[in-house]
Amino acid sequence: MSAYSNTCSREHKSVLEALAAASGRSPEDAEGCGCTVALTFNADGHVVELLLTQRGFITVSASEFASRLGAEIVSADAEHIRLRR
Protein backbone atom coordinates (compact mmCIF):
# COMPACT_ATOMS: atom_id res chain seq x y z
CA MET A 1 0.00 0.00 0.00
CA SER A 2 1.21 3.49 -0.77
CA ALA A 3 1.77 6.14 1.89
CA TYR A 4 -1.21 8.04 0.47
CA SER A 5 -3.51 5.00 0.82
CA ASN A 6 -2.28 4.34 4.35
CA THR A 7 -2.96 7.94 5.35
CA CYS A 8 -6.43 7.85 3.78
CA SER A 9 -7.22 4.63 5.65
CA ARG A 10 -6.08 6.14 8.96
CA GLU A 11 -8.13 9.27 8.33
CA HIS A 12 -11.23 7.19 7.50
CA LYS A 13 -10.74 5.17 10.69
CA SER A 14 -10.41 8.34 12.78
CA VAL A 15 -13.66 9.69 11.32
CA LEU A 16 -15.49 6.47 12.25
CA GLU A 17 -13.98 6.58 15.75
CA ALA A 18 -15.11 10.20 16.15
CA LEU A 19 -18.59 9.27 14.91
CA ALA A 20 -18.75 6.42 17.41
CA ALA A 21 -17.52 8.55 20.30
CA ALA A 22 -19.87 11.43 19.47
CA SER A 23 -22.84 9.06 19.33
CA GLY A 24 -21.93 6.97 22.36
CA ARG A 25 -21.69 3.82 20.23
CA SER A 26 -18.91 1.40 19.39
CA PRO A 27 -16.78 1.85 16.26
CA GLU A 28 -18.36 -1.32 14.87
CA ASP A 29 -21.83 0.19 15.33
CA ALA A 30 -20.68 3.40 13.65
CA GLU A 31 -19.38 1.51 10.64
CA GLY A 32 -22.65 -0.36 10.15
CA CYS A 33 -25.04 2.40 11.21
CA GLY A 34 -26.49 3.17 7.80
CA CYS A 35 -24.96 6.65 7.80
CA THR A 36 -23.06 7.86 4.77
CA VAL A 37 -19.74 9.63 5.18
CA ALA A 38 -18.27 11.37 2.13
CA LEU A 39 -14.65 12.40 2.60
CA THR A 40 -12.58 14.86 0.58
CA PHE A 41 -8.84 14.25 0.88
CA ASN A 42 -5.96 16.62 0.15
CA ALA A 43 -2.86 15.56 -1.81
CA ASP A 44 -1.30 14.19 1.39
CA GLY A 45 -4.26 11.92 2.13
CA HIS A 46 -5.70 13.99 4.99
CA VAL A 47 -9.41 14.73 5.22
CA VAL A 48 -10.11 18.39 4.50
CA GLU A 49 -13.90 18.18 4.24
CA LEU A 50 -16.54 15.64 5.14
CA LEU A 51 -20.27 15.26 4.79
CA LEU A 52 -22.15 12.99 7.18
CA THR A 53 -25.66 11.97 6.19
CA GLN A 54 -27.35 10.59 9.29
CA ARG A 55 -29.59 7.59 8.83
CA GLY A 56 -30.34 4.53 10.85
CA PHE A 57 -29.97 4.43 14.58
CA ILE A 58 -27.04 6.83 15.11
CA THR A 59 -27.48 10.57 15.49
CA VAL A 60 -24.72 12.88 16.60
CA SER A 61 -24.33 16.45 17.71
CA ALA A 62 -22.60 18.49 15.03
CA SER A 63 -20.55 20.38 17.62
CA GLU A 64 -19.48 17.17 19.39
CA PHE A 65 -18.49 15.52 16.10
CA ALA A 66 -16.59 18.62 14.92
CA SER A 67 -14.81 18.93 18.25
CA ARG A 68 -13.63 15.32 18.15
CA LEU A 69 -12.22 15.81 14.64
CA GLY A 70 -10.71 19.25 15.22
CA ALA A 71 -12.93 20.60 12.45
CA GLU A 72 -15.25 23.54 11.93
CA ILE A 73 -18.93 23.23 11.12
CA VAL A 74 -19.76 24.47 7.64
CA SER A 75 -23.44 23.52 7.90
CA ALA A 76 -25.63 21.22 9.94
CA ASP A 77 -29.25 20.17 10.05
CA ALA A 78 -31.14 17.12 11.29
CA GLU A 79 -29.86 14.94 8.43
CA HIS A 80 -26.53 16.38 7.23
CA ILE A 81 -23.37 17.63 8.92
CA ARG A 82 -20.68 19.24 6.74
CA LEU A 83 -17.30 19.87 8.37
CA ARG A 84 -14.02 21.38 7.17
CA ARG A 85 -10.49 21.16 8.61
C-alpha positions in Angstrom: 0.0 0.0 0.0 1.2 3.5 -0.8 1.8 6.1 1.9 -1.2 8.0 0.5 -3.5 5.0 0.8 -2.3 4.3 4.3 -3.0 7.9 5.3 -6.4 7.9 3.8 -7.2 4.6 5.6 -6.1 6.1 9.0 -8.1 9.3 8.3 -11.2 7.2 7.5 -10.7 5.2 10.7 -10.4 8.3 12.8 -13.7 9.7 11.3 -15.5 6.5 12.3 -14.0 6.6 15.7 -15.1 10.2 16.2 -18.6 9.3 14.9 -18.7 6.4 17.4 -17.5 8.6 20.3 -19.9 11.4 19.5 -22.8 9.1 19.3 -21.9 7.0 22.4 -21.7 3.8 20.2 -18.9 1.4 19.4 -16.8 1.9 16.3 -18.4 -1.3 14.9 -21.8 0.2 15.3 -20.7 3.4 13.6 -19.4 1.5 10.6 -22.7 -0.4 10.2 -25.0 2.4 11.2 -26.5 3.2 7.8 -25.0 6.7 7.8 -23.1 7.9 4.8 -19.7 9.6 5.2 -18.3 11.4 2.1 -14.7 12.4 2.6 -12.6 14.9 0.6 -8.8 14.3 0.9 -6.0 16.6 0.1 -2.9 15.6 -1.8 -1.3 14.2 1.4 -4.3 11.9 2.1 -5.7 14.0 5.0 -9.4 14.7 5.2 -10.1 18.4 4.5 -13.9 18.2 4.2 -16.5 15.6 5.1 -20.3 15.3 4.8 -22.2 13.0 7.2 -25.7 12.0 6.2 -27.3 10.6 9.3 -29.6 7.6 8.8 -30.3 4.5 10.9 -30.0 4.4 14.6 -27.0 6.8 15.1 -27.5 10.6 15.5 -24.7 12.9 16.6 -24.3 16.4 17.7 -22.6 18.5 15.0 -20.6 20.4 17.6 -19.5 17.2 19.4 -18.5 15.5 16.1 -16.6 18.6 14.9 -14.8 18.9 18.2 -13.6 15.3 18.1 -12.2 15.8 14.6 -10.7 19.2 15.2 -12.9 20.6 12.4 -15.3 23.5 11.9 -18.9 23.2 11.1 -19.8 24.5 7.6 -23.4 23.5 7.9 -25.6 21.2 9.9 -29.3 20.2 10.0 -31.1 17.1 11.3 -29.9 14.9 8.4 -26.5 16.4 7.2 -23.4 17.6 8.9 -20.7 19.2 6.7 -17.3 19.9 8.4 -14.0 21.4 7.2 -10.5 21.2 8.6 
